Amino acid sequence: MKPGLKLTFVTLPLIALGVGILAYIVANRPAPQQNTLAERATAVRVITARNVPLAPKIIGYGLVAPARSYEAIAEVSGPAVYVSPQLEKGKILPEGTVLLRLSDADFSLAIAQARANIRAAKARLAELDISEQNQLAALEIENRALALKQRDLERIKKLTASGASSKVALDGAQSGWLVQRQKVLNLENALALLPTQRQVQTEQIAVYETSLQTAELNLKRATLRLPFAARVAVRSVEVGQFVRVGQITAVLDGIDAAEVEAQVAIADMLALLRSSLPPGQQPVVTPAAMSKFLRDLGLRATVSLRLGKEVLTWPATLARISDTIDQKSGTLGVILRIDTAYSGAEPGKRPPLTKGMFVEATLSAPPLDGIVIPRSALHQGRVWLVDANDRLTSSPVTVQLVQGEVALISAGLAPDQQVVVSMPTPVIEGMLLDVTKDTALEARLAGLGQTK
């Protein structure tokens, strides 16, 4: 068949048939169903705003040290004749325990010599009293003899003047009178020196008594006793060893109380102090009144020790602030005192707080009232809320305290409002929300107010 005929009788009819079938299908096809677009809700987690009292607190870390320690320093020299068998590192000794006794031979001899000197000086005083009595009696006799010599001299002078006696006799009488007068003067001078001699002996007795007291004191110092119950930390003396003045023979740590110098950030400490003051009050504290000021704030302190999964806690008191700043960390040392470091110990259950333990210290102020929310729910001073129509809205708030992962709101947020804690992406004011309450987070936040 020729191509022209084939196109005319075969190809064109087939094309026309296909077009007709297609036109029929299109003409009889039903119209497409139209879907109406609806607003989609975005899923978010929320919590209900609740008033929760939150105690401002700061946490620091430090090492336990005894509140007081005793260095057994020798005040006298001598060989050690006794060292307590209990003086061993780690042992706890009661108050009054004899730690060390030095030889007392030298001190006993010094005491005996001082007592002998005192007895000799007192005997010399008694001798002076007797001598005074004897010299007074002798003076009385010599004065009588001088009176006789005086009368005899006057008689011879009269006889010589009348020519009845010679000048030789007058010279002899005058010589006798002068000799007797010299005897009287010697006795008077001796009596005049007696008060001075008695004063010298009295002062000498005082010197000997002081020597006796020093010797007796040194005898007491030869024995070292423990002034308070303590645990032995260092022993550096043995029996027979010669101990010198000023030598440290032992070091013992008191067990009545312990201290922890916890390092805290200066800014955190200032914030804690400000939160403890009444609104608008600024502290005016002198260095001398700092300890009283800290006590009056009513800050509560605890010390915690982690032993694996177990945490042991001791109550503490804020004793004072350290005098230096740590140069490496720039933190401030806060010194806490624990009065139950040893008294609350239970063998196998609760160890005592001993020197060198690394502990956590917590300082907390009286609780503040407000609404507690997660810190992540704050966005540049605003919080996102869910309104009554489940739509997203925001509100500016006043933050009173930010502590860890939570924030305390004092204004701008009312109780029972729904706070968004998981932000949608993107954030559009007024968008519809699919709300899910985060009950676990609410329980954690509520538990903050129950922490003791």
Secondary structure, DSSP 4 states (H G I P E B T S, - for coil): --HHHHIIIIIHHHHHHHHHHHHHHHHHSPPPPPPPP-PPPEEEEEEE--B--B--EEEEEEEEEES-EEEEE-SS-EEEEEE-TT--TT-EE-TT-EEEEE--HHHHHHHHHHHHHHHHHHHHHHHHHHHHHHHHHHHHHHHHHHHHHHHHHHHHHHHHHHTSS-HHHHHHHHHHHHHHHHHHHHHHHHHHHHHHHHHHHHHHHHHHHHHHHHHHHHHHHTEEE-SS-EEEEEE---TT-EE-TT-EEEEEEESS-EEEEEEEEHHHHHHHHHHHSPTT------GGGHHHHHHHTT-EEEEEEEETTEEEEEEEEEEEEEEEE-TTT-EEEEEEEETTTTTT-BTTTB----TT-EEEEEEEPPPB-SEEEEGGG-BTTEEEEE-TTSBEEEEE-EEEEEETTEEEEEES--TT-EEESS--SS--TT-BEEEEE-HHHHHHHHHHTT--
